[in-house]
Amino acid sequence: MGEYDPIVPVADTASDDLERARDLFAAASRPFLVWPWPWASWALLLPAAALATMPVLARLGAGGVLALWSLVILLGGAVELAGIRRGRRRHGRTPLGGWAMTIQGNLSLVALVLSAALLWAGEGMLVPGLWLLVLGHSFFLMGSLAFPAFRVCGLLYQVGGFLALWPVGIDPFVVFAVATAAGNGWMAWSVWRVARA
């Protein structure tokens, strides 16, 4: 026993603290996990936009691509907002949920700035991989703290991001379409299954 060790052994509270944090995150995530339709809409909208990006770019230029993705984000965001409101009516609102959304917003802002830098540098084909990696990291982390299905979604996004950035001639927009369809489809199914239980 060293001179700095306590005389009476103290119980290890780290695992208790981790379980409390997980319980709090699980409670904070409930408003986002009561309705599978936001996830299902993202599983359809994001792949459709990814597959349409290059044809729209060839036909309408960068402005057309910006309009395409803006429309998709607005449509998906509207469905997501309806789901969040529905969940808040059932489970209430928590400060931790607001904090998690702020963190997600900050990550999205970082990805947006990096996307702009890649486009400015003429490396637009790296943008799908960047978004898959950033969102995949966020989903994986949230799965560790809140809803375990997020971990699978995050892994699917991260594997997709790795493949989209791999320089072997794989179309990054096709990879983005497959990864977002699989990840969001998995989340829609997982939320539906939990909601039925």
Sequence and secondary structure as in RCSB ss.txt:
>XXXX:A:sequence
MGEYDPIVPVADTASDDLERARDLFAAASRPFLVWPWPWASWALLLPAAALATMPVLARLGAGGVLALWSLVILL
GGAVELAGIRRGRRRHGRTPLGGWAMTIQGNLSLVALVLSAALLWAGEGMLVPGLWLLVLGHSFFLMGSLAFPAF
RVCGLLYQVGGFLALWPVGIDPFVVFAVATAAGNGWMAWSVWRVARA
>XXXX:A:secstr
  TTS SS     HHHHHHHHHHHHHHHHGGGSS SHHHHHHHHHHHHHHHHHHHHHHHHHHHHHHHHHHHHHHH
HHHHHHHHHHHHHHHH   HHHHHHHHHHHHHHHHHHHHHHHHHHTT GGGHHHHHHHHHHHHHHHHHHHS THH
HHHHHHHHHHHHHHH TTT  HHHHHHHHHHHHHHHHHHHHHHHHH 
